[in-house]
């Protein structure tokens, strides 16, 4: 099965760069030296260690991908591009019969999943690739299914902080509030408090300076109506290493499913956790 050929899309972005470095040092994978990038990127290539990655802008991607497929035959795409390109990229992967792991958050999830289910490929789609956080989400899902309305009458406050360059609201926070809704606390995505100001993050939140350009801090606070009882759940991640490791587990998982002939299937990171 190894090495698994992978193409990391989203270079020269931070997450795509970190992930590519992991792949280059891992014998389980072979990194294809091409990457889909945005129209705003003017460079034609990007250097990672000793490897030169050719950057592919949208207007050239169909022709170049066709040639890559002839050279490499089968490979898995990993998407860490931009939230505005999620659905368009997924459609492109499906049209080109390229299975993919979607690490980019955003887009229309229902349409995204429909695109895959009506295609000949399978994909792993998750708002968070960190296995431990996904495990926390699984626990919350279990609680919401087994103890519905447990927190009825409580108010909910959700705060999340990410690096300044993250354009969208945390996909993890969006997912978790759905479990709190089932637990009896009405709350909408628009009520999530989103912080992107580095000065506030460092001085008010206490996020270490070296991680201002790459972090994910989340806190969910439940308060009783008379404020005599309070529950707080937090998961704070500094850096991006945890996401890279989870993404590579997702690639291995998807490769096994493809080898088993599974098509038109959308997998989550919980599926990955159960299948490792």
N, C-alpha and C positions, 0 to 999 in steps of 0.2 A: 504493500500500500504506500509506503514511503519511498521517496519524498513526495509530498503533496505539492503540486504546482499552485501558486497563489499570485494574484495580482492585487496590489494594494492601491486603491484609488483615493485621491484626496491630497496627494503630495503637492506642494511642500508643507502641508498642514502639520501641526504638532503631533496629533494622535497618529496620523499616517506615518510620520517619520519615526516615532518611537516603536510602532508596530513593525515597521520594515527592519529596523535594527535587530529586534528580537528574532525575526524570521531568518535573517542572515546568519545568526549565531545558533540556529536550531536545525539539527540534521533531519528533522521530520519534514522540513519544507524546502521548496525551491522558489525563490522570488523571481518572478518574471520582470524584466527591467523596463516596464512601461507603467504609466499611471494616468488615469483620467483626471483632469484638473479643470478648473473653472475658466471662463472666458477672460477673467481679469488677470490671469497669470500670463506674463509676457515671456518668461524664460522657456526654453525648449527642453531643458534637462535639469536634473537635480542630483547632486552627488550624495550618496550615503555610504560611508566607509570608502571602499575602493570601487564600488559599483555605481555606474552612471545610469540613472533612471530617465527614460525618455517621457516627457510630459505630453499628453494628448488633449488638445482643446476640443470642445464639443463639435465644432464643424468638421473635424477630421476623424472623429472616433469610429465611425462605421467602417471606413476603408481600412484603417489601421488595425482595428480589432479583428477584422476578417483575415488579415495577414497573420496576426498573432495566433489565431485559432489554427491556421494551416501549419504553423511552425510548432506549436506546443500541444495541439490536439485538445486535451481536456485540462481545465484549470478552474479554480474557485476564485471569485472576486470578493474582496473585502472593501466595503464602502465606508469611508470616513471623509465624506466630502462636505456638503453644505445642506442645511435643512431645506432650502428652496429647491434643491435638485433631487430630493429623495424619490419622489414618485416617477419623475422622468428617467432617472437612472435605473430604477427597478424595471420599468417598462423596457428599457434598452437591454438589460441583462436577459429578460425573458424572451425578447425578440431574437436575441443572439444565442439563446440556449446556454447561458452561463449561470450556473448556480452561484449564490452569493450569500455572504454574511453582512447584514445591514447594521452597522454600528452607529450610523448617523441618525440622530433623532429628528423628529419633525415630520412634515408632510401629512397626508391623509392616510391614516393607518388602515381604515376599512378598504379604501381603494388599493392600497399597497398590497394587502393580503389577498384581495380578489385577483389582482394581476398575477400573482404567483400561483394561486389555486387553479387558474384557468390556463396555465402554461405547461410546458413539458419539463420544467426544472423545479427544484425545491430550494428553500432558503431558510436561514436562521435570522429572525427579525426580533430585536430586543431594544428597549429603551436604555438598558444598562447591561454592560458586559461583565461587571464585577460579580463573581460567583457568590461571594459572601452576602452582598447586598441583595442579589436575586434570591438567596436563601431566606433572607429577612422578608422579602416580598411574599414568598411562598408561605411563610408562617402567618403573615397578615391575611393572606387569602384564606388559609385554613380557618383562622379565627372568625373572619367575616362570614364564612359559610356555616360555621358551627355555633356561633354566638351572635346572630343578627340582632341589631339594635342594642348591643351591650352598652354603648355609650350614648344612648338616647338622652337628650336634654343637655348634653355637653357641647361646648363650643370648641371649634378647632382653629388653630393658627398654624400655618405652614410657611416656613422660611427656607429659601435655598440660595446658595451663593456659588457662582462659577466664575471662571476667568472672564475678563472683559470681552474677549472675542467670541464667546458663546452667544449666538444670536437668539436662540429660542429658549423658552421656559423648560426647566428640567423635565425630561420624559419620565424619570423615576418618580418625581413628585406627583406628576399627573396620574401615574399608575397607582401609587399608594393611596391617594385621596379617594379613589374609587372603592377601596376596601373600607376606608373610614365611613364613606357614605352608607355602605351596607351595615356597618356597625352602629348606625343611627345618627351620624353627624352630617347634616347637609353642608356641602362645601363645593364650590365650583373652581375650575382651573384659573379663572380670572382673579380669584382671591389669593392666589399664591404670591407671597412677597419675594420678589426676585432682586437679588443684589449683584451688580456688576461693577461697582465703583471700587477700585483698588485701595483708595485711602480709607474708605469706610470698612472694607474687608479687613484691613490690617489693624486699624486703630479701634474699631468698635467690635468686630467679630473676633479678633485675635488670631487671624489666619497668618501663619509664618510668611515673611516677606518672600522667601525663595519659592513659595508655592502660589503666589498671587496669579501667576500666568498659567497655572494648571492645578485646579482643585475642584472638589464637589462636596459642599457641606449642606446637609439637610437636617432640619429639626421640625418635628410634628408635635404640637402641644395641645393637649385636651384639658379643658377646665370645666368643672361643674358649674351649674347656674349660679350658686351662691359663692363660688370660688374657694370653697373649703377643701376641694380635692383637685389635684392636678397630676396628669400623666405626661411624660415627655419621652419621645423616641428620637434618637439622633444617629446618623451615620455620616461621618466626616472623612473624606478621602483627600490626602495630599499627594499630588503627582498623578501620573497616568499609568503606572506600571500595572496596577491591579486590573485595569481594563484590557491591556494588551494580553495578559496571560489568559483572561477569560475568553477573549476573541479567538485565540489560537486553539483553545479547547473546543470552541464552537466550530472551527474549521475542521478539526479532526472528526467531530461528531457528524457534521454534514457529509464529509467524505465517505464515512461508513454507510450512511443512509443512501447516498447516491450509488455506491457499490451494490447495495441491496435492491436497486432498481426502483426506488421510491421517487415519484414525480408528482408535481402539483401540490406539494405539502409545505405548510408554513410551520416551522418549529420555533419555540421560544427558548430562552436561556434556562428555564426550568426543565424543559425537555433535555437540554444539554446536561444539566446537573444529574438528572435521573439516568442518563445514558452513558455517562463517563465510566 
